[in-house]
Amino acid sequence: MADRIHATYRLVAPPGDAHRVADDICIEQTVEAHRSLASEPRFTEGIVGRVESIANIEDDVHEAVISYPVRIMADSIPQLLQVLYGNVSLMKGIRLERVHLPDSFAKKFGGPRFGIRGIREMLGVFDRPLLAAALKPMGLTPRELADRALALARGGIDILKDDHGLTDHEFCPFEERVKAVCEALARARRETGRRTLYLASLTERFDLMVPSLRRAMRLGADGVLTSPLVTGLDAMRHVASLEDVAPVVAAHPALCGAFFCSADHGISHGVLLGTLMRLAGADMVIFPTHGGRFPLDRDQCDRIALELRSPMNGLDPAWPMPAGGIDVESVPGLRDGYGDDTIFLIGSSLYTRSPDLESNASRFLSLVESRG
């Protein structure tokens, strides 16, 4: 197992066809050629995937474990995605459910730079969940967003992020926004003695991502929020790996719903938002929680959190960051399920509760401190 990556697929096929489908995946995802063209040992033993097991789950549903040689991944996350689910994403009835990565592959990537422990040390908060808020809505000026940041930080929010739709708009320029928010948070820290981390939105053209990141960090940002399924997972990996700026990186789930539209197709929640995001360097991963405005259930959310926090090839655990319509008052109940190593991201509820954002944030904080 040490030199192979094991992928578990859910297959929908008549019982007599399950082995054929699994064998086809082995060929399609590697040599992508007629078997007669890849019959030599150098192909069959060193390149082509191998069916390790097939189990019937129910009726026409099967679970197949297929392993691939690490050598064909070329130490590349894009190549990993291509092998695990490239061509077969165009076929029906095949879903990637789980991935087991050997140390020899996973250790090529740094995983989270800060992760759970590092972010707690930055904030000096060790005995409760962390609280996050989004600066919104799109259309406000940099000064208006900075005013909101000041009030929310005064109220006790640990992490503030730009809303993911914010970019370098003419009505809210990137550099002007980052500068204004950082100045507001520096003021709040002087007044309260508490630090609030700020993550600037960075879902941008690849050629602009690194220059924009460096500008944001020079202005005082602590890191960035990016949508890696929009820009590409490897773009996030590249940003996260930059040693000269060392940003905190939060991953936003924009576009992920395209992978979850069917139980029989796509990539599972745990693999996409857990395993892959963590491998690519996310310190925290936003996902829509059960009970919110998006159709994820508790099992799916629990799987994401498990993949982000459980042991994985020596990589640091990353923060689950449930979001998506969470109400301030629902946080104690969600805390019971997710545990303390969680960042609760509240959006509109912090703004609609009352016009007093500082008071709203203080209420949010009191709900988690009361059990701290």
C-alpha angles and dihedrals in degrees: 000000000000096000098037136073113225119212124187115210130191108222127194108202140118110279092252091055101046096091091046091052092049091049090049090053090054090057099035095052095048124022094008091204140109110287091243089064093054103040098114117102092247087066102033095045103030108030117017119084119251128223107232099177144343124204128184110232101179136333105316096355120103138172116222126188113207124181127206129196112257089224093071092059091069091209089288133130092205089054091047090056091045093054097041099047112352112116096011089063084077092058130080127246099022121114128172106228108170140002129203113199121197118228090247089067104031094051090061085075127057099223114201113000093205107009122166099325096043095051091048090052091050091053099033090229115131110151108057144032116284123248124225135180136188124233104231167219112027109242098054120116123246090257093051091050091047090053089054091047091053093052095045092048091049088053093056108266110159100201130026122190134183112251105265093243093063116102134144095316122170089234092049111022116206099234095043091049095049092047094049094047093047091051090050092050092048088054092049090051092052090051100043106023089231125118122227118193118223124208116192118213111255113174097136146135108297094242090057100043100084097041090048091048092052091049091051093049092048089054092053107269116146095215145310144282112221137173103227096186088059098043097028129266092255091056088060091046090053093049092046092051098055106120097191093064104020098199128196104241127210119186120215119207098225110150094014092112089073087069095049103049094109137029087223100049140044132027122311122253092245095052097043102040097025117031100027098040091049093047089052093055108265113156090194132014124207117214134164110261126222113268093034130101096285125074103248118129129216095261091054092048092046090053092054091050091047093052091048096050108028122094111285121176093307093302116140116255117257129219121262106222108193114195140140109117101343113167117219092236093053094062098092091057093047090048089059089060103037100035130218099300089077135104112217111209114203121188126166095006090071090055101041097046091079138323089260102089094179091055091046091053091047089054090051090051094047091056092062098033091056089071097032 
